[in-house]
Amino acid sequence: MDNIDKEYFVSIDAGANDRMAEHLEFLANFSEDAAYRLLDEMMAGVHSLKTMPHRNPFYNRSYLPLNKYRYLIFAKRYRIVYQIDGDNVYVDDIQDSRQSEDKSILK
């Protein structure tokens, strides 16, 4: 599993970044403070993947390869979907878990 001294390189897919920006922009229309809190929680989750990406469960869905993706929940309802390849962590999607998975780019 994870070596305590090992640090992974984390890369966020442009589409995942855009989707999260849309959520933040929408939330900021109601509360800028809430949008900043959400951003802080997302960044804390992403940064935690630098040292402990294996700690999260696999994100197994019928339309995905078995045990390829993992997920991390942040802010109670958002999901960071990522894969680990050697020393790299690729964030492929950031999802609002209240939305239909049919919209997932991972299909």
C-alpha positions in Angstrom: 0.0 0.0 0.0 1.1 3.5 0.7 4.7 4.2 1.8 4.6 7.0 4.4 7.4 8.9 2.7 6.1 8.4 -0.9 4.4 11.3 -2.7 2.3 10.8 -5.8 1.9 13.3 -8.6 -1.8 14.3 -8.8 -3.3 15.5 -12.1 -6.8 16.8 -12.5 -8.6 16.2 -15.9 -9.7 19.5 -17.5 -13.3 18.3 -17.7 -13.4 17.4 -14.0 -11.9 20.8 -13.2 -14.6 22.5 -15.4 -17.4 20.6 -13.7 -16.2 21.5 -10.3 -15.9 25.2 -11.3 -19.5 25.1 -12.5 -20.6 23.8 -9.1 -18.6 26.5 -7.3 -19.9 29.2 -9.6 -23.5 28.1 -9.0 -23.0 28.0 -5.2 -21.3 31.4 -5.2 -24.5 32.9 -6.6 -26.1 32.0 -3.2 -23.2 32.2 -0.8 -19.6 33.0 -1.6 -18.5 31.7 1.8 -20.1 28.3 1.1 -18.3 28.2 -2.3 -15.0 28.9 -0.7 -15.6 26.2 1.9 -16.5 23.8 -0.8 -13.3 24.7 -2.7 -11.2 24.3 0.4 -12.7 20.8 1.1 -12.2 19.8 -2.5 -8.5 20.9 -2.5 -7.9 19.2 0.8 -9.3 16.0 -0.7 -7.1 16.3 -3.8 -4.0 17.1 -1.8 -4.6 14.1 0.4 -4.3 11.9 -2.7 -0.6 12.9 -2.8 0.2 10.7 0.1 -2.7 8.3 0.6 -4.5 7.4 -2.6 -4.9 3.7 -1.8 -7.0 4.4 1.4 -10.2 4.9 -0.5 -12.6 2.2 -1.9 -12.8 1.1 -5.5 -15.5 2.8 -7.6 -16.9 -0.3 -9.3 -19.8 0.3 -11.7 -21.0 -2.0 -14.5 -19.8 0.4 -17.2 -16.2 0.7 -15.7 -13.3 -1.7 -15.6 -13.2 -3.6 -12.3 -10.9 -2.1 -9.6 -9.6 0.6 -11.9 -11.1 3.7 -10.3 -11.3 4.7 -6.6 -13.3 7.5 -5.1 -13.1 10.0 -2.2 -16.1 11.7 -0.7 -15.8 15.3 0.3 -18.2 17.9 1.6 -20.7 15.1 2.3 -21.9 14.7 -1.2 -19.2 15.3 -3.8 -17.1 12.4 -5.2 -13.5 12.6 -6.5 -13.1 9.7 -8.9 -9.5 8.8 -9.7 -7.1 6.1 -10.8 -3.6 5.3 -9.6 -0.9 4.5 -12.2 2.5 4.0 -10.7 3.5 7.2 -9.0 0.7 9.2 -10.6 -2.9 9.8 -9.5 -5.3 10.9 -12.2 -8.5 12.6 -11.1 -10.9 11.8 -13.9 -14.1 13.1 -12.6 -15.6 15.2 -9.8 -19.2 14.4 -9.3 -22.1 15.7 -7.2 -23.5 12.4 -5.9 -27.0 13.7 -6.0 -26.9 13.8 -9.8 -27.5 10.8 -12.0 -24.5 8.7 -12.8 -25.7 8.6 -16.4 -23.9 11.9 -16.8 -20.6 10.5 -15.8 -17.8 11.1 -18.2 -16.3 7.8 -17.1 -18.7 5.8 -19.4 
